[in-house]
Amino acid sequence: MSATAQSGRHLGGGTAILVRRGIDHHSVHVPGLTHLEVTDIQAKLDGRPVLIIVAYHSPSSPLEKGADLTACFGEGLPVLMAGDLNAKHVDWNERLNTRRGKFLRDYADETSCLIFGSDSTTTNTCNPSVTPDVLDIVINEKISFPVYLTSCSALRSDHLPILIDTSCRSSFHHTPDRPDLRRNNRDNFQTHLEELIPFDPELHNEMAIDTCVENFSGAVRKDLAASTLKRLPRHDSWP
């Protein structure tokens, strides 16, 4: 499982969680957020549900304990949060303490959260006047298994990829076998799909969009099943 937090809405970025195929999880919604941008799922780790959050907080917005932090950590579930909160403190290997960092540090003391950062910098700034620092951190609450964070010298974005390793066991679904696309009649699949799906559907509201997506997904599954060869084609052989 991997996670990433980029530079927020003002730069066209956002947050994302990539989940290994088969891990028992589902998307959830954290209500009551005002400034914190998050992507969140609930997964089963070590046999119990854990809320996994990837977060970004703009440096121009206040970090609110009563709204954003309480919304994320006040539901009673174990929480593993990773991302860039733009809150600096030497306790998680940053160069200095900022007001937001002190605020977050005090909140961690009050709620028994653990906050830690990488042993090496997590930024790769192109501005020579800016000193690289540890901006991407991990916060966990009620997590019983060890969590390790390292940064990787890869890619060319302003934030380096962060790896978060745990030694816990994950619950897996039985995943269906992937279809053997080499055995599909692609011409038949495309022809039937064009007949089933309108070229220019009218989408006036969220319900119409949801219905269109549901119809499209169902049509693809149905047409794919109908276009899959039941047996391998026979070839003429030399006597």
BAFI-3210 file (N, C-alpha, C; in Angstrom, 3 decimals, decimal comma, padded with zeros to 6 digits):
// residues 239
n [1|2|3|4|5|6|7|8|9|10|11|12|13|14|15|16|17|18|19|20|21|22|23|24|25|26|27|28|29|30|31|32|33|34|35|36|37|38|39|40|41|42|43|44|45|46|47|48|49|50|51|52|53|54|55|56|57|58|59|60|61|62|63|64|65|66|67|68|69|70|71|72|73|74|75|76|77|78|79|80|81|82|83|84|85|86|87|88|89|90|91|92|93|94|95|96|97|98|99|100|101|102|103|104|105|106|107|108|109|110|111|112|113|114|115|116|117|118|119|120|121|122|123|124|125|126|127|128|129|130|131|132|133|134|135|136|137|138|139|140|141|142|143|144|145|146|147|148|149|150|151|152|153|154|155|156|157|158|159|160|161|162|163|164|165|166|167|168|169|170|171|172|173|174|175|176|177|178|179|180|181|182|183|184|185|186|187|188|189|190|191|192|193|194|195|196|197|198|199|200|201|202|203|204|205|206|207|208|209|210|211|212|213|214|215|216|217|218|219|220|221|222|223|224|225|226|227|228|229|230|231|232|233|234|235|236|237|238|239]
n.u [000,853|000,552|000,969|000,264|000,706|000,086|000,454|-001,994|-005,165|-004,713|-002,564|-003,366|-003,056|-003,356|-004,554|-003,870|-004,425|-002,943|-003,898|-003,045|-004,107|-006,761|-006,614|-008,601|-010,702|-012,382|-013,696|-014,030|-015,645|-014,573|-016,275|-016,855|-014,505|-012,548|-010,281|-008,366|-007,207|-008,044|-007,624|-009,182|-009,385|-010,819|-009,270|-008,531|-006,216|-003,980|-006,210|-008,101|-010,161|-008,700|-008,248|-007,000|-005,323|-004,473|-003,075|-003,187|-002,243|-002,675|-000,203|-001,243|-003,619|-005,377|-004,576|-006,873|-007,718|-010,174|-011,770|-010,588|-008,509|-009,768|-011,876|-010,566|-009,225|-011,012|-012,876|-012,562|-011,403|-008,314|-005,800|-003,922|-002,131|-000,688|001,312|001,629|001,491|002,468|003,596|006,071|008,514|011,138|011,056|010,155|012,276|012,685|014,075|013,466|011,124|007,775|004,864|002,563|003,633|004,256|001,689|000,562|002,211|001,514|-001,145|-000,768|000,392|-001,810|-003,608|-002,315|-001,126|001,334|003,973|006,128|008,988|010,938|014,372|015,907|015,773|012,625|011,990|012,650|013,598|013,571|014,408|017,231|017,539|015,991|016,047|016,199|013,891|012,209|009,098|007,004|005,176|004,289|001,469|000,217|-002,364|-003,331|-002,230|-001,064|001,029|004,446|005,593|007,351|009,139|010,531|012,319|012,612|015,028|013,899|012,088|011,084|009,638|008,649|008,369|009,693|009,159|007,569|008,007|006,087|006,363|005,047|004,727|002,468|-000,325|-002,422|-005,885|-007,214|-009,233|-010,769|-009,762|-011,153|-010,170|-008,318|-009,694|-008,830|-007,714|-006,690|-008,241|-010,563|-013,111|-012,440|-013,494|-016,199|-016,818|-016,435|-018,330|-020,824|-020,727|-020,859|-023,455|-024,892|-024,303|-025,135|-024,061|-023,968|-024,846|-027,309|-026,414|-027,406|-027,339|-026,005|-027,189|-027,857|-025,316|-024,225|-025,958|-025,343|-022,636|-022,941|-024,506|-022,733|-020,554|-021,850|-022,579|-020,081|-019,055|-020,996|-020,827|-018,177|-018,159|-019,837|-018,312|-016,135|-014,244|-015,301|-013,737|-010,442|-009,636|-009,676|-007,037|-006,166|-004,199|-001,222|-001,302]
n.v [-001,178|002,226|005,806|009,231|012,745|015,736|019,129|020,421|022,167|024,640|024,350|022,427|019,883|017,149|014,441|010,938|007,386|004,332|001,034|-002,294|-004,915|-006,842|-006,363|-006,024|-003,414|-000,196|002,855|005,799|008,640|011,551|013,623|017,159|018,584|021,511|022,926|021,029|018,822|015,652|012,165|009,141|005,855|002,849|000,104|-003,374|-004,231|-006,275|-007,683|-005,856|-002,917|-000,077|003,367|004,937|007,718|010,131|013,276|016,797|020,097|023,418|026,007|028,520|028,353|028,044|025,589|023,679|022,525|021,888|021,313|020,122|018,294|016,937|015,816|013,912|012,287|011,692|009,623|007,201|004,975|003,240|005,248|006,042|008,497|010,214|012,658|016,086|018,524|021,011|021,746|022,414|020,897|020,191|017,755|015,872|015,715|018,082|021,302|023,471|024,956|025,771|027,878|026,424|023,865|023,596|023,746|021,401|019,538|019,870|019,027|016,346|015,441|015,728|013,866|011,451|010,758|009,698|011,254|011,354|011,797|011,505|010,351|011,670|014,498|015,400|016,939|018,413|020,959|023,358|025,873|027,624|029,187|028,140|025,970|022,457|020,356|018,353|017,799|016,054|013,969|011,425|010,505|008,674|007,003|004,959|002,756|-000,473|-001,827|-001,605|001,261|002,434|005,010|006,235|008,282|008,570|009,016|009,903|010,614|013,936|015,853|018,441|017,290|014,414|010,893|009,008|006,229|004,060|001,660|-001,276|-003,930|-005,435|-007,723|-008,048|-008,196|-010,141|-010,099|-012,664|-012,415|-012,063|-013,905|-012,281|-011,380|-013,180|-011,334|-011,885|-013,771|-012,666|-011,534|-008,818|-007,077|-007,731|-007,056|-004,225|-003,382|-004,165|-002,699|-000,053|-000,026|-000,313|001,846|005,233|007,865|010,592|011,258|012,857|014,784|016,110|016,312|014,991|012,499|011,649|011,384|009,343|007,260|006,988|006,181|003,757|002,302|002,224|000,738|-001,690|-002,416|-002,787|-004,991|-006,937|-007,087|-007,811|-010,374|-011,648|-011,518|-013,072|-015,793|-019,136|-021,327|-022,066|-021,053|-023,419|-024,598|-025,348|-028,180|-029,576|-032,687]
n.w [000,000|-000,801|-000,459|-001,307|-001,079|-002,589|-003,838|-003,135|-003,863|-005,107|-006,773|-008,434|-007,440|-005,108|-003,057|-002,682|-002,410|-002,948|-003,184|-002,559|-004,665|-003,570|-000,816|002,035|002,125|002,193|000,875|002,845|004,405|005,936|007,958|008,581|008,025|007,487|006,418|005,871|003,405|002,353|001,569|002,264|003,629|005,005|006,315|006,971|009,265|010,926|011,764|012,661|012,156|010,616|010,206|007,434|006,329|003,933|003,826|003,126|003,977|003,450|003,712|004,061|005,403|008,532|011,038|012,564|015,665|016,833|014,638|012,109|013,072|015,197|013,821|012,282|014,159|016,150|016,091|017,332|016,132|015,368|013,857|010,998|009,658|006,936|005,297|004,127|006,322|006,637|009,068|011,179|013,308|015,561|016,785|014,977|013,232|011,795|010,822|012,440|014,804|014,188|014,669|014,023|014,097|016,841|017,850|016,775|017,987|020,715|020,551|019,956|022,336|024,038|023,081|022,917|020,511|018,112|016,427|013,695|011,565|008,523|008,494|006,701|004,416|002,927|000,814|-002,382|-003,482|-006,141|-005,860|-005,076|-002,819|-000,862|001,821|001,863|003,663|006,212|005,451|005,047|007,049|009,499|011,367|014,017|015,827|018,424|017,143|017,034|015,861|014,634|012,774|010,000|008,411|005,435|003,105|-000,461|-002,976|-005,669|-008,701|-009,874|-008,590|-006,224|-003,773|-002,293|-002,904|-000,323|001,706|003,656|005,930|007,466|009,854|010,027|009,606|006,773|005,868|003,270|000,366|-001,669|-004,806|-008,042|-010,974|-013,518|-016,687|-019,645|-021,995|-024,450|-025,569|-026,462|-028,653|-030,175|-032,135|-032,150|-029,505|-029,506|-031,408|-030,290|-027,908|-028,763|-029,656|-027,322|-025,636|-025,368|-027,514|-026,823|-023,960|-021,820|-019,161|-016,347|-013,603|-010,453|-010,004|-012,590|-013,665|-012,036|-012,747|-015,460|-015,348|-013,973|-015,814|-017,944|-016,863|-016,334|-018,936|-020,129|-018,656|-019,283|-022,095|-022,391|-021,278|-023,095|-025,364|-024,970|-025,932|-025,746|-026,050|-027,200|-030,529|-033,197|-035,239|-038,558|-039,348|-040,662|-042,428]
ca.u [000,000|001,346|000,149|000,954|000,008|000,724|000,426|-003,275|-006,024|-004,253|-001,607|-003,925|-002,618|-004,358|-004,075|-004,281|-003,975|-002,912|-004,106|-002,756|-005,280|-007,151|-006,679|-009,953|-010,778|-013,420|-013,551|-014,864|-015,672|-014,396|-017,074|-016,474|-013,221|-012,661|-009,126|-007,536|-007,580|-007,709|-008,173|-009,191|-009,991|-010,777|-008,729|-008,311|-004,805|-003,886|-007,523|-008,994|-010,276|-007,798|-008,504|-005,766|-005,598|-003,409|-003,549|-002,407|-002,771|-002,022|000,428|-001,994|-004,856|-005,116|-004,789|-007,849|-007,855|-011,570|-012,459|-009,887|-007,822|-010,742|-012,644|-009,752|-008,759|-012,003|-013,898|-012,323|-010,648|-006,887|-005,626|-002,592|-002,202|000,577|001,162|002,294|000,631|003,191|003,767|007,457|008,957|012,389|010,780|010,058|013,483|012,734|015,153|013,021|009,746|006,855|003,688|001,694|004,298|004,054|000,272|000,361|002,929|000,678|-002,311|-000,314|000,545|-003,130|-004,380|-001,438|-000,715|002,761|004,309|007,536|009,353|012,048|015,715|016,469|014,810|011,586|011,734|013,683|013,227|014,360|014,824|018,464|017,471|015,160|016,752|015,350|013,489|011,280|007,739|006,044|005,257|003,301|000,826|-000,614|-003,075|-003,828|-001,681|-000,324|002,167|005,450|005,498|008,655|009,030|011,774|012,142|013,343|015,553|013,344|011,210|011,588|008,687|009,221|008,328|010,189|008,263|007,716|007,588|005,652|006,371|004,539|004,914|001,184|-000,964|-003,594|-006,943|-007,328|-010,373|-010,477|-009,934|-011,449|-009,126|-008,455|-010,062|-007,775|-008,140|-006,216|-009,254|-011,779|-013,390|-012,414|-014,407|-017,549|-016,939|-016,575|-019,590|-021,934|-020,637|-021,352|-024,909|-025,493|-023,998|-025,424|-022,858|-023,990|-025,887|-027,622|-026,013|-027,836|-027,133|-025,180|-027,896|-027,722|-023,930|-024,086|-026,686|-024,582|-021,454|-023,400|-024,907|-021,524|-019,814|-022,602|-022,505|-018,740|-018,953|-021,870|-020,300|-016,911|-018,490|-020,412|-017,312|-015,029|-014,332|-015,481|-012,618|-009,448|-009,954|-008,926|-006,259|-005,900|-002,842|-000,760|-001,426]
ca.v [000,000|003,451|007,002|010,430|014,014|016,762|020,515|021,037|022,603|025,833|023,947|021,327|018,606|016,486|013,312|009,644|006,163|003,163|-000,136|-003,554|-005,662|-007,905|-005,938|-005,721|-001,986|000,566|004,303|006,432|010,095|012,218|014,852|018,256|019,196|022,883|023,309|019,858|018,044|014,272|010,955|008,232|004,542|001,991|-001,199|-004,297|-004,508|-007,049|-008,168|-004,824|-001,799|001,059|004,475|005,379|009,042|010,917|014,635|017,996|021,315|024,595|026,874|029,764|028,098|027,657|024,196|023,811|021,323|021,569|020,885|019,175|017,225|016,146|015,038|012,775|011,425|011,620|008,607|006,018|003,964|003,506|006,129|006,227|009,633|010,608|013,760|017,366|019,447|022,282|021,991|022,040|020,752|019,429|016,405|014,960|015,857|019,292|022,215|024,476|024,858|026,831|027,950|025,289|022,673|023,546|023,444|019,978|018,793|019,912|018,181|014,962|015,136|015,639|012,726|010,277|010,448|009,675|011,943|011,190|012,108|010,759|010,738|012,535|015,486|014,875|017,915|018,548|022,246|023,901|027,220|027,485|029,949|027,385|024,806|021,261|020,037|017,231|018,327|014,950|013,305|010,389|010,599|007,498|006,960|003,624|001,753|-001,420|-002,391|-000,584|001,956|002,993|005,984|006,591|009,032|007,995|009,989|009,529|011,582|015,312|016,772|019,163|016,383|013,081|009,801|008,545|004,850|003,775|000,204|-001,825|-005,377|-006,022|-008,578|-007,467|-009,121|-010,145|-010,677|-013,550|-011,595|-012,860|-013,939|-011,302|-012,017|-013,353|-010,484|-012,429|-014,696|-011,913|-011,043|-007,373|-006,406|-007,965|-006,271|-002,798|-003,161|-004,266|-001,626|001,161|-000,122|-000,248|003,087|006,427|008,648|011,905|011,235|014,121|014,717|017,372|016,322|013,890|011,230|011,246|010,947|008,031|006,281|006,776|005,382|002,402|001,651|001,982|-000,373|-002,915|-002,768|-003,304|-006,340|-007,830|-007,266|-008,542|-011,783|-012,185|-011,523|-013,953|-017,092|-020,221|-022,250|-021,554|-021,407|-024,538|-024,260|-026,469|-028,704|-030,385|-034,110]
ca.w [000,000|-000,832|-000,378|-001,730|-000,896|-003,403|-003,382|-002,862|-004,956|-005,810|-007,788|-009,193|-006,882|-004,304|-002,277|-003,250|-001,759|-003,815|-002,339|-003,219|-005,069|-002,659|000,580|002,489|002,441|001,516|001,009|003,867|004,351|007,225|007,947|009,451|007,687|006,993|005,602|005,581|002,231|002,693|000,965|003,406|003,498|006,187|005,939|008,080|009,518|012,154|012,135|013,181|011,223|010,804|009,301|006,785|005,771|003,317|004,066|002,772|004,582|002,878|004,728|004,221|006,149|009,932|011,441|013,633|016,488|017,065|013,431|011,256|013,798|015,941|012,847|011,834|015,249|017,211|015,824|018,143|015,407|015,160|012,693|010,428|008,745|006,330|004,363|004,357|007,059|006,752|010,503|011,446|014,697|015,610|017,288|013,829|012,400|010,987|011,217|013,415|015,255|013,795|015,540|013,709|014,595|018,288|018,064|016,486|019,027|021,914|020,317|020,056|023,762|024,657|022,559|022,866|019,137|017,830|015,183|013,356|010,184|007,944|008,938|005,661|003,927|002,037|-000,241|-003,411|-004,031|-007,261|-005,474|-004,289|-001,569|000,081|002,357|001,954|005,028|006,376|005,508|005,022|008,350|009,799|012,680|014,287|017,098|018,788|016,247|017,867|015,139|014,336|011,493|009,627|007,321|004,743|001,859|-001,591|-003,934|-006,972|-009,344|-009,921|-007,976|-005,082|-002,620|-002,614|-002,499|001,049|001,927|005,019|006,080|008,713|009,961|010,387|008,622|006,131|005,468|001,818|-000,336|-002,795|-005,996|-009,235|-011,991|-014,577|-017,955|-020,645|-023,099|-025,717|-026,068|-026,710|-029,996|-029,951|-033,075|-031,641|-028,278|-029,829|-032,116|-029,353|-026,922|-029,418|-029,752|-025,994|-024,930|-026,185|-027,817|-026,176|-022,920|-021,155|-017,750|-015,750|-012,154|-009,960|-010,182|-013,985|-013,861|-011,400|-013,558|-016,690|-015,016|-013,634|-017,063|-018,739|-016,256|-016,560|-020,352|-020,399|-018,093|-020,036|-023,442|-022,285|-021,077|-024,320|-026,432|-024,606|-026,575|-024,799|-026,251|-028,128|-031,907|-033,754|-036,424|-039,454|-039,202|-041,795|-042,172]
c.u [000,893|000,417|000,964|000,087|000,763|000,255|-000,930|-003,986|-005,422|-003,188|-002,104|-003,522|-003,724|-003,734|-004,594|-003,711|-004,043|-002,940|-003,813|-004,030|-005,549|-007,206|-008,104|-010,018|-012,003|-013,205|-014,499|-014,766|-015,529|-015,180|-016,458|-015,140|-013,439|-011,514|-008,293|-008,085|-007,121|-008,288|-008,100|-009,911|-009,991|-010,349|-008,601|-006,831|-004,702|-005,263|-008,480|-009,046|-009,348|-008,150|-007,165|-006,066|-004,336|-003,886|-002,594|-003,075|-001,978|-001,384|-000,339|-003,279|-004,529|-005,374|-005,660|-008,019|-009,308|-012,286|-011,693|-009,273|-008,793|-011,581|-011,880|-009,451|-009,801|-013,055|-013,691|-011,554|-009,158|-006,704|-004,161|-002,715|-000,804|000,325|001,931|001,305|001,270|003,288|005,157|007,744|010,191|012,162|010,578|011,062|013,470|013,722|014,747|011,582|008,939|005,660|002,760|002,305|004,124|002,608|000,001|001,048|002,121|-000,557|-001,934|-000,142|-000,815|-003,852|-003,567|-001,151|000,807|003,001|005,789|007,747|010,547|013,375|016,408|015,385|013,824|011,239|012,934|013,417|014,161|014,868|016,071|018,446|016,652|015,914|015,818|015,071|012,572|009,880|006,686|006,225|004,179|002,780|000,030|-001,199|-003,644|-003,371|-000,776|000,914|003,159|005,281|006,836|008,487|010,406|011,421|013,033|013,808|015,123|012,379|011,793|010,583|009,334|009,191|008,789|009,167|008,599|007,190|007,244|005,502|005,804|004,765|003,610|000,693|-002,203|-004,603|-007,154|-008,669|-009,869|-010,769|-010,206|-010,287|-009,389|-008,816|-008,868|-008,194|-007,663|-007,257|-010,580|-011,895|-013,523|-013,372|-015,844|-017,812|-017,199|-017,915|-020,771|-021,914|-021,158|-022,868|-025,578|-025,357|-024,307|-024,177|-022,817|-025,086|-026,081|-027,354|-026,309|-027,577|-026,318|-025,865|-027,765|-026,315|-023,720|-024,770|-025,925|-023,355|-021,844|-023,791|-023,697|-020,751|-020,526|-022,528|-021,152|-018,609|-019,778|-021,306|-018,986|-017,165|-019,023|-019,386|-016,128|-015,239|-014,417|-014,365|-011,653|-009,815|-009,069|-008,230|-006,101|-004,457|-002,498|-000,922|-000,091]
c.v [001,233|004,646|008,201|011,643|015,071|018,133|021,188|021,574|023,750|025,513|022,742|019,960|017,957|015,350|012,024|008,516|005,033|001,925|-001,394|-004,332|-006,809|-007,502|-005,521|-004,251|-001,381|002,048|004,827|007,942|010,652|013,522|015,934|018,899|020,595|023,266|022,114|019,119|016,605|013,297|009,891|006,933|003,866|000,610|-002,068|-004,629|-005,174|-007,451|-007,132|-003,666|-000,652|002,125|004,980|006,657|009,598|012,361|015,683|019,194|022,497|025,446|028,162|029,584|027,696|026,176|024,211|022,499|020,922|021,042|019,778|018,010|016,337|015,291|013,790|011,792|011,216|010,548|007,322|004,915|004,262|004,279|006,159|007,328|009,948|011,779|014,989|018,312|020,822|022,712|021,495|021,949|019,862|018,005|015,405|015,333|017,060|020,292|023,158|024,199|026,040|026,818|026,774|023,977|022,512|023,183|021,956|019,108|018,758|019,024|016,711|014,546|014,928|014,352|011,444|009,819|010,424|010,331|011,720|011,476|011,284|011,233|011,637|013,454|014,851|015,847|018,013|019,847|022,684|025,301|027,126|028,235|029,237|026,142|023,609|020,894|018,811|017,811|017,223|014,098|012,229|010,609|009,322|007,573|005,559|002,544|000,831|-001,982|-001,274|-000,022|002,617|003,875|006,278|007,381|008,433|009,107|009,571|010,619|012,996|016,308|017,445|018,332|015,002|012,018|009,316|007,111|004,665|002,269|-000,182|-003,336|-006,075|-006,942|-007,890|-008,562|-008,992|-010,719|-011,752|-012,755|-012,470|-012,826|-012,875|-012,004|-012,104|-012,592|-010,992|-013,340|-013,994|-011,536|-009,529|-006,625|-006,542|-007,136|-004,798|-002,510|-003,172|-003,130|-000,315|001,159|000,086|001,118|004,282|007,280|009,944|011,923|012,604|013,975|016,059|017,447|015,094|012,540|010,728|010,746|009,558|006,942|005,953|005,911|003,940|001,632|001,310|000,783|-001,699|-003,373|-003,349|-004,738|-007,341|-008,132|-008,033|-010,034|-012,419|-012,315|-012,420|-015,330|-018,203|-021,264|-021,625|-021,961|-022,535|-024,092|-025,530|-026,903|-029,507|-031,860|-034,733]
c.w [000,000|-000,853|-000,808|-001,461|-001,675|-002,972|-003,311|-004,085|-005,755|-006,853|-008,584|-008,673|-006,084|-003,522|-002,901|-002,413|-002,780|-002,932|-003,144|-003,489|-004,081|-001,200|000,923|002,913|001,763|001,795|002,077|003,713|005,757|007,202|008,823|009,154|007,112|006,059|005,162|004,362|002,451|001,675|002,046|003,061|004,860|005,731|007,180|008,160|010,885|012,680|012,687|012,198|011,608|009,767|008,758|006,018|005,131|003,298|003,519|003,418|004,068|003,974|004,964|005,014|007,577|010,150|012,688|014,379|016,628|015,847|012,733|012,032|014,557|015,004|012,417|012,954|016,342|017,037|016,617|017,450|015,466|013,844|012,293|009,385|008,225|005,394|004,796|005,023|007,212|008,216|010,890|012,948|014,701|016,092|016,155|012,745|011,463|011,592|012,339|013,822|014,731|014,732|015,289|014,194|016,092|018,625|017,852|017,528|020,320|021,756|020,441|021,516|024,430|024,269|022,461|021,432|019,063|016,482|014,906|011,875|009,749|008,524|007,916|005,126|002,959|000,918|-001,169|-004,159|-005,158|-006,957|-004,602|-002,968|-000,498|000,523|002,427|003,412|005,016|006,536|005,566|006,271|008,456|011,211|012,888|015,692|017,286|017,814|017,058|017,170|014,791|012,928|011,216|008,397|006,750|003,499|000,783|-002,527|-005,335|-007,428|-009,268|-009,372|-006,777|-003,804|-003,059|-002,225|-001,082|001,147|003,401|005,141|007,438|008,703|010,310|009,276|008,072|005,814|003,963|001,391|-001,297|-004,061|-007,211|-010,212|-013,033|-015,886|-018,890|-021,893|-024,448|-026,339|-026,312|-028,183|-029,904|-030,882|-032,606|-030,384|-028,588|-030,502|-031,166|-028,340|-027,508|-029,544|-028,400|-025,333|-025,819|-026,352|-027,027|-025,106|-022,296|-019,654|-017,098|-014,252|-011,757|-010,164|-011,615|-014,284|-013,269|-012,232|-014,833|-016,436|-014,711|-014,900|-017,920|-018,193|-016,494|-018,007|-020,706|-019,881|-018,911|-021,415|-023,431|-022,102|-022,353|-025,434|-026,130|-025,241|-025,528|-024,906|-027,231|-029,544|-032,404|-035,029|-037,258|-039,309|-040,424|-041,463|-041,893]
res [m|s|a|t|a|q|s|g|r|h|l|g|g|g|t|a|i|l|v|r|r|g|i|d|h|h|s|v|h|v|p|g|l|t|h|l|e|v|t|d|i|q|a|k|l|d|g|r|p|v|l|i|i|v|a|y|h|s|p|s|s|p|l|e|k|g|a|d|l|t|a|c|f|g|e|g|l|p|v|l|m|a|g|d|l|n|a|k|h|v|d|w|n|e|r|l|n|t|r|r|g|k|f|l|r|d|y|a|d|e|t|s|c|l|i|f|g|s|d|s|t|t|t|n|t|c|n|p|s|v|t|p|d|v|l|d|i|v|i|n|e|k|i|s|f|p|v|y|l|t|s|c|s|a|l|r|s|d|h|l|p|i|l|i|d|t|s|c|r|s|s|f|h|h|t|p|d|r|p|d|l|r|r|n|n|r|d|n|f|q|t|h|l|e|e|l|i|p|f|d|p|e|l|h|n|e|m|a|i|d|t|c|v|e|n|f|s|g|a|v|r|k|d|l|a|a|s|t|l|k|r|l|p|r|h|d|s|w|p]
***
